[in-house]
Amino acid sequence: MLERRLFLLVGGLVLAEVMFYAVLTPLLPYYAHHLNLSKPEAGILAAFYAFGAIVFSVPAGFLVGRVGARRTVIAGVFVLAASSLAFGFLRSVAGLDAARCLQGAGGSLLWAGGLVWLLASSPPERRGEVVGSALGMGIAGALLGPVLGAAATVTSPELIFPLIAAVIAALGAWAVAMPSPPPGRANTIGELVAAARRDSRMWAGLWFTALPSIVFGVLEVLAPLRLSALGAGAAAIAATFLVSAAIEATLSPVVGRLSDRHGPTRVARIGLGFAALATICVALPSAAFPLAVAVIAACVALGSPWVPASSLLSAGAAEFGLGQGIAFALWNLAWGAGQAVGAAGGAALAHATADAVPYVALAIACLATVFAVRIPLPERATA
């Protein structure tokens, strides 16, 4: 019973966090219009969430080892709820950027603490399935995020963002009432560096996380702006990402089971192969509907390497005695770095050339990874 309640709590937290991340997608054209944002400026606004994750992800992992998973989660709830409330009322570009950065910081604390809390009650051989199920709950937040973003364009951000903050705060109150998990091990930077130098699984896990995140960062800036230019409204843009998130959420636990059964490297490489093809297809359409279909296919394919990537990081961390908080902190770091590079760098490159340029370059990177990455070491976690 406690395990089920814990899964619902952690799932609800990551759902709320991803919901808040995804809420900006249909709002980008709204802010671009009201604040006169250029394409690179819109990319920077989207990227600041990831910037926060980059700065705070590794500290969040170490914090889990020192103060415990529950306290880390509660700290993340406070930061995310407060920044969500602020985002609803801010009307300056600098203020919105700062709020998004704090949201990324709060999300880092939630993910590192929440997943460690969840895995403390799960057997190692089901780690991929458990993480996949949690990611599925998180991806479900991407279903609600675009809907709420579209609602904010019809009503106002001042109404929608305080509602999100209230939901996050309620989940935080539930976390306070839950019993703490067993304390983890506090690690040092030196131990982390030593493990990363000796275990190729950790580098593969980082890359399998970062590369799809780069493509996602590009998609989440360029696709809404392109759909809007082709005549799609906020509701249609929200529906595009809602459908893709629904499929991702359904498939994420399945990908986790496949990763446990057949090995994470094989599953991640297959996902990247499909992602390369789908990313090329996003660059081709000149009408809103086929573009929306291509975006859905690309998002679904790009989401599949994340669960096996987390399994590789988890296995590497366990092999060298690192806490699982470190493994998920590294996963979040790679995700944040990828999102930031994709959102800001991809938008700038597209502005200087054409939208097709970053799509084609990233499709080539996905294919190169499929043929280049091999992990001969054991892939399963042993602790």
N, C-alpha and C positions, 0 to 999 in steps of 0.2 A: 504493500500500500504506500509506504514512504517513497519507494523507488518511482512509482507512478506519479505521485504528487511532485516529486522532484523533477521528473521529466516534463510535466506540465508547466512547472515554474520556469525552468531553464528555457524550454521551448517558447513560452510566452515572452520571456525577456529578449531572446534573440529575434523573435517575430517582431516585437515592438522596435528593436534597434534597426533591423533591416527595413521595416516600414518607414521609419523616419529617414533612413538613407534614400529610399526609393521615392519619397514624396516629392523630391525636387524635379524629377524627370519631366512631368507635364507642366511644371511651373517655370522651367527655363525660358520658354518663349514669353511667358508673362513678365518675368523679371527683365528679360532682354528688352522688352517693349517699354516697361515703366521706368527702368533705370538706364536706358540707352546703352545696353551692354553690347560690345562687339563679340564676335565668335570666340576669340581668345579669352576675353573677360568672363564670358559665360562658362568656358572651360575651367578657368581658375576658380570660380565660385563652386562648381561641381567638385573640383579636385581638393578643396580645402578640407572636406570630410576625411579624405584619404590622408592628407597631410597630418591631421590630428592623430590618425591611426599609426602613421609612421613614427611620430615622435614618442607616442605613449605605449606602443605595443610591447616592446621589450621591458620597459619599466613595469608594465602591468604583469608580465609573466614573473618577474622577480618579486613583485608585491604579493602575488598568490602564495609563493613559498614562505614569505615572512609573516604575513598577517592572516593568511587563510583565504579560501575561496569565497566564503560567504561575505566577509568584510570587503573583499575586492568587488564583489557584485554590488553590494550596497553603495559603495563609493561611486561605481559606474552609474547606478540609477540616479543618484543625486546630480552628477555632472550632466547626464543626458537630459533629464527632466528640466533642469534649470536652463540649459542652452536651447532646448526646444521651445520653452516659454519665451525666451528672448528673441528667437528667430521670428516668431509671429509678429512682433511689434517693431522690429528694426527696419529702417528704410534707407540705410546707407550701404554702399557696396562693401566698405571696410568692416562695418558692423556685422553684415551677413557672413562675410568671409570668416570673421573671428568666431561667430556662433557655430558655423559649420565645422571649424577646426576643433572646438570644444566637444561637439557632438561625436567626432571621430575619436577623441580621447575617451569619452564615456563609453563608446562602443567597444574600444579595446579592453577596458576593464570588465565589461559585461561578458565578452567572449572568453577572455582568459579565465576569469573566475567561474563562469557558468559551465563551461565544458569540463574543466577539471572537477568541479563539484559533481557533475553528472557521471563522469568516468570513474569516480571513486566508488560508485556502487555498481559498476559493470565489469564483467570478466574481460581480460585482454583479448581473447579470441573473437569477441564481438565488437571490438573497438570501431571498426569501419562501419558496421551497421548502426551502432549507437550514434556516432558522429553524423552519419548520413541522415538518420532520422531527425537529429537536432537541426542539421542544415536544412532539411525539408521544412521544418517548422519556421526556420528563419526565412527561407525563400517564400513561404506563404505570406510573410510580411511584405514582400515585394508585390504581392497581389493587392494588398490594401493600400500601400504607399501611393501608387499612381492614381488610385481612385480618390484618395484624400487630397492629393495634389490637384486633381481636376476639380474637386469640390471647392478647394481654396480659390481657384480662379473664378468660380461662380459666386461664392459667398465672400470670404476674405481670409487671408492668412491669420488675422487676429482671432478668428473663431477656431480654425482647424488646429493650429499648433498648440494652443493651451489644452485642447482636448487630448492630443497625443501625450503632452506632458502629464496630464492627470492619469492616463492609463499606465504610463511608466512608473509614476509614483505609487499607484495601487499595487503594482507587481513588486515594487521595492518593499512595501509594507508586508507583503506575503513572505518575501525573503527574510525579513527580520524575524518572523515567527517560526521559520524552519530551523531544525537543528543543524549545527555546523558539521561539516564532513571531517574526517580525520586529518590532522595537520600534514602538510606535504613537506618536502625537503627544500631548504633554502640553498640556492646555488650561487656561484660567483660568475662574473664575466669570464674569468680565466677558464673555468670548467666548460662554459658554453663554447668558447673559441676552440678549445682542445677537441671537443666532440665534433664540431663542424669540420675541423681540419682532417679528421680521421674517418669520417663516415659520409660516403657519397650519397646515401639515402637522404640526408638532410639537405644537401644542395639540390638534389632532384626534386624534393618536396617543395623547396622554396621556388624553384623555376616553374614547376607544374602549377603553382599557385599564382605566381606573378604574371606569367605570359597570358593566361586567359583574362586576368584582371586588367592588363593593359588594353586588350581588345574591348572588354566591357567598358572601360573608361572612355574609349573613343566612341563606342556605340551610344552611350548614354548622353553624350553631348551632341554628336553629329546627327544621330538618327532623329531625335525630337525636332531639331531645327530644320532638318531636311523634310521630314513629314509635314511640319507646319508650312514650309515654303511650297509644298505640293498640294496644299489645301486641307490637310487634316487638322481638325480642331483638337482641343485639349482632351476631350473625351475619347477620340479615336487614338490619340497617342497613348493615353492611359490604358486603353483596351489592348493595345499592342503589347505593352510590357506586362499587363495583367495575365494575358494568355500565356506568354512565355514563362512567367513565374509559376503559373499553375502547373504547367508541364514539368518544369524543373523540380517543384516541390514533390510531385508524384514520383519522379524518377530517382530523386536523391537517395532514399533508403535502398532502392534496388541497386544503384551504383555502389553503395556501401557494402551490400552483401556480395556483389561480384568482386569487389576489391578484396574482401576477406577470403573469398574462395579461389580466385585466379591470380591474385597478386596485384598490388596497386599500380606498378609500373605499366603493366600490359593494359589495364583499364584506362589509365591516364593517356597513354599514347593513342589508343583508339579514339578517345574523345577529341584529342587535338587534331587527328586526321579529319574527322567530320567538321570540326570547327574551321579548319583551313578552307574547306570547300564552301561552307556557309558564309564565311566572311567575304570571300570573293563575290558571292551572290548578292551581298548587301550593296556592293558598289555598282551594280548593273541597272536596277529599275529606275524608270523615270516617271512612275506614277505611284500614288500613295499606297494602294492596296498591295501590289507585289512587293513594294519595299517593306511594308509591315510584315508580310509573310516571311521575307528573308531575314528580317531582324529577329523574329520569333525563332526561326531555325538556328540562327547563330547563337542566340542567348542560351538555348537549350544545350547545344553542343559545347559551348564554352563553360557551362556550369559543371559538366561531368568530371573534369580532372580534379576538382577541389577536394572531394572526399578522399580519393586515393592519395593526393598530396599530403593531406593531414595524417593519413596512416603512415606514410613514409617518415614524416617528421616525428610522429609519436614513437615509431619503432626505433629510430635513431636516438631519440632522447632516452628511451628506456634502456637501450644497450649501454649507454655511458653514464647512467645514474642521474640524469637530469630530471627535474620535475616536469610533469605534463603541462604545467602552466607555461614553462619555457617553450615547449613544442607548439602550443596554440598561440603564444605570443609571436613566435617566428612566422607562423601561418598568417597571422593578422598583419605583421610587418610586410610580408611579401604581397599580401592583398592590397594594403594601403599604398605601397610603392607602385604597384602596377596600376592601380586606379589613378593615382596622381599623374604618373607619366602619360597614361592614356588620355585622361581628360584634358590636362593642360597642354602636353606636348602634341597629342594627336590633333587637337583643335587648332593649335598654332600652325602645324604642318599643313593641315587642310586649308587654312586661311591663306597660306603662302602659295599653295599649289592647287590641289583639288581634293575633294573628299575621297576619291578613289585611291590616292597615294598611300595614306596610312593603312587603309584596308588591305591593299595588295601586299605592302611590306610585312604586315603582321601575319597574313596568310602564309607567306613564304617562311616566316619564323616558326609558325606552327608545324609546317611540313618538315623543316630542318630538324626540329626537336623530335618528331616522330622517328626519323631515321637515325638520329645521332645518339639519343639517350638509351643506355642500357645499364641496368643495375644488377650486377652479378651477385651481390650480397644478399643474405636472407632478408626478406621484406616484412616479416611479421614481428610484431612487438612481442617481447618475451616477459614483460612485467606489467 
